[in-house]
């Protein structure tokens, strides 16, 4: 499973070849996003048409909730790196 961050998906939508190739090779069934990433992408949508397209595309990916353990790990990694 590959957890895709907002920046990776933005580059995918821009058509960046290496990102498109890597995600395509992994296969949509092996890709996931956090609910935070979904929110960030929705926020950046330029219009309702783009929002609809994002919603359809993201519905193909597993969407992971943010729970207490993930939040704690996030803070720990931020502090470390």
Buried (B, 14 or more C-beta within 10 A) or exposed (E): EEEBEBEBBBBBBEEEEEBBEEBEEEEEEEBBBBEBBBEBBEEEBEEEEBBEEBEEBBEEBEEBEEEEEEEEEEEEEEEEE
